[in-house]
Amino acid sequence: MKIEYEIRIVREMIRLYCRLKEENRDTCPGCENLARYAESRLRHCPFSDSKGSCRKCRIHCYRPDMKEKIKTVMRFSGPRMLIYHPIMAIRHLIGK
């Protein structure tokens, strides 16, 4: 299921951000809150498994503050996914 895979990728990107950028050993409460919020948005996506990139979506379902947080996480973690999770990153890029 595509949504489940998207949730795994987003969670991994948030974990990477929290560990490398914020220098936390475990996911901090703020990052865990963001991960739960992103998962909720993905699970309630009206496009379900036919969805494309959230960035290109015509329906923006993230609150403005959460949208900025997830953009920050993705800008930081996206390039690093190739180093820390290469298979997941390449699979994600090919699937787009």
MOPE-V750055 format. One record per residue. OMEGA is omega in radians with two decimals (none if undefined). Layout:
# MOPE-V750055
((OMEGA) (OMEGA))
This chain:
# MOPE-V750055
((-3.05) (-3.12) (3.13) (3.13) (3.09) (3.12) (3.12) (-3.13) (-3.12) (3.13) (-3.14) (3.11) (3.12) (3.09) (3.14) (3.12) (-3.10) (-3.11) (-3.04) (-3.08) (-3.10) (3.10) (3.07) (3.09) (3.09) (3.14) (-3.12) (-3.13) (3.13) (3.12) (3.09) (3.08) (3.10) (3.13) (3.11) (3.13) (3.14) (3.11) (3.11) (3.13) (3.14) (-3.13) (-3.13) (-3.12) (-3.13) (-3.13) (3.07) (-3.05) (3.11) (-3.08) (3.02) (3.12) (3.11) (-3.12) (-3.09) (-3.08) (3.11) (3.08) (3.13) (-3.03) (3.09) (2.98) (-3.10) (-3.13) (3.13) (3.10) (3.12) (3.13) (-3.10) (3.08) (3.11) (3.13) (-3.07) (3.08) (-3.13) (-2.98) (-3.08) (-3.14) (-3.11) (3.10) (3.11) (3.14) (-3.02) (-3.13) (-3.01) (-3.11) (3.13) (-3.12) (-3.13) (3.10) (3.13) (-3.13) (3.13) (-3.12) (-3.10) (none))
